[in-house]
């Protein structure tokens, strides 16, 4: 019975820890498929987490916080898109610049609003069980009783996977990333598609950040994303730029994080560092081609210019 | 000679300098406005910044040491960039270097070596380990076409957590656990393995790493501008197919050039450990690698550019830390400035270069 409970708790916390990664990496997947390696996921998540927390704190409505988080990230996403698509600046350097800027700006603004090192509790999303599933013994309480945003994340991941695979929009995104010149010749607005993809990545990253602050911890702390954005990028790579495999990668990474908290209780000794490192190690093994051929979009990181 | 700047430098360099200056001044103006909005004294902030960046011999030396580590990573970056390879792995290469330097320096046999070998050997070992770490990305690129941006980024995170693990485990580099409050960090490295100071009488904490760094910068400038290797790297960067037809061995060059970039990062890690910190702790690399990467990117392939950008970031960070301690201005302000400078220069430099297709 004890083992079953531990397994249920593990499954529940895996889902909870995977959700922010799933949101951010679903957005990043679209951006990368369109040809833009959006390195600023980390910064976008942080801005989402901050703006969401502040709006939720000020209004008392966590759902309004979610909306404000998504709106607040738009200028940053526009900046990233304008720099890397229109100005054709190096996508990596603009991404790192925006991450640094976001870390500095949210830290400054948090201190200005809340002072020193306070950890003001903010109104967060309530947990909820889907009808039916919630009544299951053990599983209902430990696994399925989650913040609704988690179910939104799963739905969005499925929807994006379906859109990329089955619709004209998906095909256009694929063309903009894999063969921008051919896409342009055949009349597709490559630049617009890439703009849209980066804005979508921004909104999704912001939701991922909000999941951390409003959904999970119910407060904002300086630099609270702590590398989650880079983990989301690793998930896209490990997922070989496919929606389903990216979602699985997020679950795997979430599971590795959940193990860090649960293994010590079971008496199994595994170095913490190894579990934290595992996602990056898996992603490296994947890109090294050991697990079969990787197929990144051919135009990834390459700016496109009409001549 | 009252020639306009543009005529003396050539238009491109003058524009690059202009853009950089404008970005620095603009971000400083934004920072000043932010300080004023927070209701803090601007004069106090500026005084504290100057004091921390260059106000005393000690502060000046600390800023230069910071710049030295950033410049080494930046130099490695521009060497790889010449072959159109982007080394995002500085952070991990520093971590590997710091770890290996610590392992060597804490070995009693190494510490007992004569003739300065006690401090030279850990540095050499760190550079070699960094080279191997960098070469791994080059090998993956040459063998399976793995994008080096992605592999070096992932290798960075792996190395940073390896370092974290190594100072957590008493079997590796953690100091002997005498009580439950023993910190997860290494023992301080013995004095014989610390880098000898140059200006000890003046109170300057500068060490022998500085002349080594200057020599390496001159070496990189010479290789890139005057040597056959420099031309070959440029050929690979511009057109790998043509370079292969011309008899240049692309695989060897790709692995080699990434190894060189990694060696610079490893050396930076060794100098940080043996020159300033003396103790290896979690978070040892603390963003130096990413700052160094940005230094390399902003330099746009020029050695002088690397030195200038490294000095800028070195002074900025030192001044910022003091500003928080003395004038209650959060260090985050300097972080904002740095982010603004990066974004502004990255955007503007492309816009000013006549929008040529970026290779």
HADDOCK unambig.tbl for C-alpha pairs under 7 A between the chains (distance, minus, plus):
assign (segid A and resid 83 and name CA) (segid B and resid 347 and name CA) 5.61 0.50 0.50
assign (segid A and resid 87 and name CA) (segid B and resid 347 and name CA) 6.28 0.50 0.50
assign (segid A and resid 87 and name CA) (segid B and resid 350 and name CA) 6.50 0.50 0.50
assign (segid A and resid 87 and name CA) (segid B and resid 351 and name CA) 6.01 0.50 0.50
assign (segid A and resid 88 and name CA) (segid B and resid 350 and name CA) 6.87 0.50 0.50
assign (segid A and resid 89 and name CA) (segid B and resid 346 and name CA) 5.81 0.50 0.50
assign (segid A and resid 89 and name CA) (segid B and resid 347 and name CA) 5.43 0.50 0.50
assign (segid A and resid 89 and name CA) (segid B and resid 350 and name CA) 5.86 0.50 0.50
assign (segid A and resid 90 and name CA) (segid B and resid 346 and name CA) 6.91 0.50 0.50
assign (segid A and resid 93 and name CA) (segid B and resid 294 and name CA) 6.59 0.50 0.50
assign (segid A and resid 93 and name CA) (segid B and resid 346 and name CA) 6.82 0.50 0.50
assign (segid A and resid 94 and name CA) (segid B and resid 343 and name CA) 5.55 0.50 0.50
assign (segid A and resid 94 and name CA) (segid B and resid 346 and name CA) 6.43 0.50 0.50
assign (segid A and resid 97 and name CA) (segid B and resid 339 and name CA) 4.69 0.50 0.50
assign (segid A and resid 97 and name CA) (segid B and resid 342 and name CA) 5.22 0.50 0.50
assign (segid A and resid 97 and name CA) (segid B and resid 343 and name CA) 5.34 0.50 0.50
assign (segid A and resid 98 and name CA) (segid B and resid 339 and name CA) 6.19 0.50 0.50
assign (segid A and resid 98 and name CA) (segid B and resid 343 and name CA) 6.86 0.50 0.50
assign (segid A and resid 100 and name CA) (segid B and resid 335 and name CA) 6.38 0.50 0.50
assign (segid A and resid 100 and name CA) (segid B and resid 336 and name CA) 6.87 0.50 0.50
assign (segid A and resid 100 and name CA) (segid B and resid 339 and name CA) 5.03 0.50 0.50
assign (segid A and resid 101 and name CA) (segid B and resid 335 and name CA) 6.56 0.50 0.50
assign (segid A and resid 101 and name CA) (segid B and resid 336 and name CA) 4.82 0.50 0.50
assign (segid A and resid 101 and name CA) (segid B and resid 339 and name CA) 4.26 0.50 0.50
assign (segid A and resid 101 and name CA) (segid B and resid 340 and name CA) 6.46 0.50 0.50
assign (segid A and resid 104 and name CA) (segid B and resid 332 and name CA) 4.51 0.50 0.50
assign (segid A and resid 104 and name CA) (segid B and resid 333 and name CA) 6.27 0.50 0.50
assign (segid A and resid 104 and name CA) (segid B and resid 335 and name CA) 4.92 0.50 0.50
assign (segid A and resid 104 and name CA) (segid B and resid 336 and name CA) 4.66 0.50 0.50
assign (segid A and resid 105 and name CA) (segid B and resid 336 and name CA) 5.93 0.50 0.50
assign (segid A and resid 107 and name CA) (segid B and resid 332 and name CA) 6.25 0.50 0.50
assign (segid A and resid 108 and name CA) (segid B and resid 330 and name CA) 6.95 0.50 0.50
assign (segid A and resid 108 and name CA) (segid B and resid 332 and name CA) 5.92 0.50 0.50
assign (segid A and resid 108 and name CA) (segid B and resid 333 and name CA) 6.80 0.50 0.50
assign (segid A and resid 112 and name CA) (segid B and resid 38 and name CA) 6.90 0.50 0.50
assign (segid A and resid 271 and name CA) (segid B and resid 165 and name CA) 6.98 0.50 0.50
assign (segid A and resid 273 and name CA) (segid B and resid 161 and name CA) 5.55 0.50 0.50
assign (segid A and resid 273 and name CA) (segid B and resid 162 and name CA) 6.65 0.50 0.50
assign (segid A and resid 273 and name CA) (segid B and resid 164 and name CA) 6.40 0.50 0.50
assign (segid A and resid 273 and name CA) (segid B and resid 165 and name CA) 4.91 0.50 0.50
assign (segid A and resid 277 and name CA) (segid B and resid 158 and name CA) 5.55 0.50 0.50
assign (segid A and resid 277 and name CA) (segid B and resid 161 and name CA) 5.94 0.50 0.50
assign (segid A and resid 280 and name CA) (segid B and resid 154 and name CA) 5.55 0.50 0.50
assign (segid A and resid 280 and name CA) (segid B and resid 157 and name CA) 6.74 0.50 0.50
assign (segid A and resid 280 and name CA) (segid B and resid 158 and name CA) 6.31 0.50 0.50
assign (segid A and resid 281 and name CA) (segid B and resid 158 and name CA) 6.62 0.50 0.50
assign (segid A and resid 284 and name CA) (segid B and resid 151 and name CA) 6.30 0.50 0.50
assign (segid A and resid 284 and name CA) (segid B and resid 154 and name CA) 6.24 0.50 0.50
assign (segid A and resid 287 and name CA) (segid B and resid 146 and name CA) 6.12 0.50 0.50
assign (segid A and resid 288 and name CA) (segid B and resid 140 and name CA) 6.14 0.50 0.50
assign (segid A and resid 288 and name CA) (segid B and resid 144 and name CA) 6.70 0.50 0.50
assign (segid A and resid 288 and name CA) (segid B and resid 146 and name CA) 6.07 0.50 0.50
assign (segid A and resid 289 and name CA) (segid B and resid 144 and name CA) 6.55 0.50 0.50
